[in-house]
């Protein structure tokens, strides 16, 4: 990934390491955060929202078993809130 905000970025020469060409990518994951070529958070936020939705479905399924409210809150804190608060200091 090359981050270049010039109006006319120069043509890139292929990068090779030990006779192996390194592929250019538009996004990559680094320390749990998805970084895009334009340095926007859209891809990262979409990924986090998708993870949280999947876990929220799990919480809804648990609610059907009439579990105590306090237990459901603990499950939320452990399973969903931890996903939402990942990389919050970035």
Rosetta silent file (secondary structure, phi, psi, omega in degrees, C-alpha in Angstrom):
SEQUENCE: XXXXXXXXXXXXXXXXXXXXXXXXXXXXXXXXXXXXXXXXXXXXXXXXXXXXXXXXXXXXXXXXXXXXXXXXXXXXXXXXXXXXXXXXXX
SCORE:     score description
SCORE:     0.000 S_00000001
   1 L     0.000  132.290  176.730    0.000    0.000    0.000 S_00000001
   2 L  -119.075  126.644  178.877    1.290    3.411   -0.962 S_00000001
   3 L  -104.207  111.874 -176.610   -0.275    6.478    0.590 S_00000001
   4 L  -143.650  117.503 -176.536    0.210    9.445   -1.717 S_00000001
   5 L  -101.362   13.975  177.868   -2.093   12.466   -1.791 S_00000001
   6 L   -70.842  155.822 -179.745   -0.442   14.314   -4.672 S_00000001
   7 L   -64.249  -41.532  179.820   -2.582   15.274   -7.655 S_00000001
   8 L  -121.673   83.472 -179.299   -0.415   13.327  -10.066 S_00000001
   9 L   -67.075  144.558 -179.201    1.215   10.464   -8.177 S_00000001
  10 L   -70.285  156.952  176.495    4.209    8.936   -9.943 S_00000001
  11 L   -67.173  138.603 -176.874    4.019    5.488  -11.498 S_00000001
  12 L   -92.785  138.356  173.742    5.128    2.846   -9.043 S_00000001
  13 L   -88.126  144.477 -179.357    7.822    0.340   -9.811 S_00000001
  14 L   -61.856  139.083  178.788    7.106   -3.205   -8.641 S_00000001
  15 L   -98.227  129.090  178.292    8.636   -4.042   -5.278 S_00000001
  16 E  -129.632  140.348  178.387   10.326   -7.403   -4.969 S_00000001
  17 E  -125.503  120.939 -178.627   11.853   -9.092   -1.964 S_00000001
  18 L    52.082   51.017  177.999   14.044  -12.153   -2.501 S_00000001
  19 L    61.665   22.457  177.290   12.843  -12.504   -6.115 S_00000001
  20 E  -123.665  124.180 -177.953    9.201  -12.416   -5.030 S_00000001
  21 E   -76.314  133.415  178.722    7.004   -9.500   -6.112 S_00000001
  22 L   -87.310  126.077 -178.146    5.039   -7.843   -3.325 S_00000001
  23 L   -77.170  141.894  176.142    1.400   -7.307   -4.280 S_00000001
  24 L   -83.015  138.873  179.698   -0.144   -3.873   -3.845 S_00000001
  25 L  -126.920  157.544  178.041   -3.272   -3.781   -1.673 S_00000001
  26 L   -91.488  -29.028  177.582   -5.898   -1.138   -0.980 S_00000001
  27 E  -138.378  154.360  171.826   -6.469   -2.138    2.670 S_00000001
  28 E  -151.736  157.877 -177.977   -4.621   -4.156    5.279 S_00000001
  29 E   -99.785  125.971 -179.167   -5.119   -5.119    8.895 S_00000001
  30 E  -133.774  117.151 -178.953   -2.537   -3.845   11.374 S_00000001
  31 L    52.817   39.540  176.606   -2.876   -4.493   15.113 S_00000001
  32 L    85.808   -8.297  178.744   -6.600   -5.137   14.708 S_00000001
  33 E  -105.852  137.361  178.440   -7.329   -1.938   12.784 S_00000001
  34 E   -92.043  119.752 -177.604   -8.086   -1.974    9.069 S_00000001
  35 E  -106.677  128.479 -179.919   -6.135    0.767    7.317 S_00000001
  36 E  -103.318  164.508 -176.057   -7.203    1.843    3.847 S_00000001
  37 L   -63.107  -32.414 -179.914   -5.161    3.522    1.149 S_00000001
  38 L   -91.909    7.548  178.480   -7.093    6.792    1.506 S_00000001
  39 L    59.013   35.643  175.182   -6.741    6.673    5.329 S_00000001
  40 L  -104.054  157.649 -173.691  -10.497    6.593    5.912 S_00000001
  41 L   -94.809    2.767 -173.546  -12.175    4.496    8.592 S_00000001
  42 H   -55.124  -48.680 -177.689  -15.118    3.200    6.507 S_00000001
  43 H   -64.535  -42.003  179.825  -13.777   -0.334    6.015 S_00000001
  44 H   -64.653  -45.332 -179.146  -12.745   -0.669    9.661 S_00000001
  45 H   -64.273  -41.755  177.666  -16.100    0.596   10.950 S_00000001
  46 H   -60.830  -41.068  179.730  -18.008   -1.746    8.624 S_00000001
  47 H   -64.890  -44.950  179.724  -15.949   -4.680    9.872 S_00000001
  48 H   -65.173  -42.241  179.947  -16.514   -3.806   13.544 S_00000001
  49 H   -63.237  -39.140  179.156  -20.248   -3.247   12.981 S_00000001
  50 H   -64.863  -43.451  177.958  -20.557   -6.634   11.266 S_00000001
  51 H   -61.524  -44.235 -179.223  -18.789   -8.378   14.163 S_00000001
  52 H   -65.130  -38.831  178.491  -20.995   -6.618   16.707 S_00000001
  53 H   -63.180  -41.529  178.836  -24.165   -7.544   14.781 S_00000001
  54 H   -62.380  -40.455 -179.378  -23.202  -11.203   14.735 S_00000001
  55 H   -75.702  -29.592  176.062  -22.643  -11.174   18.474 S_00000001
  56 H   -66.271  -35.430  175.012  -25.828   -9.213   19.099 S_00000001
  57 H   -60.182  -42.893  177.592  -27.722  -12.026   17.372 S_00000001
  58 H   -60.081  -42.163  178.989  -26.156  -14.426   19.883 S_00000001
  59 H   -64.700  -39.519  177.661  -27.327  -12.183   22.749 S_00000001
  60 H   -63.744  -37.000  177.776  -30.871  -12.135   21.336 S_00000001
  61 H   -66.419  -38.284  177.515  -30.853  -15.924   21.234 S_00000001
  62 H   -65.623  -34.770 -178.965  -29.784  -16.035   24.890 S_00000001
  63 H   -62.415  -29.038  179.836  -32.610  -13.667   25.817 S_00000001
  64 L   -65.319  -19.673 -179.778  -35.128  -16.262   24.590 S_00000001
  65 L   -89.083   10.500  178.191  -34.053  -18.541   27.455 S_00000001
  66 L    55.438   44.705  176.701  -35.293  -15.995   30.051 S_00000001
  67 L   -74.547  154.828  179.165  -31.865  -15.484   31.577 S_00000001
  68 L   -60.680  147.053 -178.137  -31.518  -12.842   34.317 S_00000001
  69 H   -58.439  -38.809 -179.553  -30.997   -9.270   33.105 S_00000001
  70 H   -63.552  -39.052  178.624  -27.704   -8.971   35.008 S_00000001
  71 H   -66.507  -40.713  177.996  -26.289  -12.019   33.247 S_00000001
  72 H   -63.906  -36.279  177.132  -27.294  -10.626   29.848 S_00000001
  73 H   -65.114  -39.452  178.873  -25.561   -7.340   30.737 S_00000001
  74 H   -66.636  -39.827  177.213  -22.381   -9.228   31.607 S_00000001
  75 H   -63.381  -42.523  177.788  -22.539  -11.136   28.330 S_00000001
  76 H   -58.993  -47.632 -178.831  -23.016   -7.819   26.495 S_00000001
  77 H   -61.930  -40.928 -176.189  -20.005   -6.289   28.259 S_00000001
  78 H   -77.167  -39.040 -169.652  -17.803   -9.283   27.592 S_00000001
  79 H   -99.032  -41.611 -173.493  -18.843  -10.173   24.064 S_00000001
  80 H   -98.357  -48.128 -177.712  -20.179   -7.062   22.314 S_00000001
  81 H   -62.771  -33.754  178.898  -18.756   -4.059   24.138 S_00000001
  82 H   -64.405  -34.397  177.418  -15.246   -5.487   23.901 S_00000001
  83 H   -69.798  -43.001 -177.403  -15.579   -5.569   20.094 S_00000001
  84 H   -68.262  -28.266 -177.219  -16.905   -2.011   19.946 S_00000001
  85 L   -93.664    0.994  177.633  -14.113   -0.665   22.160 S_00000001
  86 L   -65.643  135.545  178.739  -11.277   -2.320   20.247 S_00000001
  87 L    60.629   27.799 -176.363   -8.826    0.260   18.849 S_00000001
  88 L   -72.200  -21.739 -178.278  -10.789    3.065   20.478 S_00000001
  89 L   -88.608   -1.641 -178.089   -7.611    4.978   21.345 S_00000001
  90 L   -68.941    0.000    0.000   -6.339    5.104   17.761 S_00000001
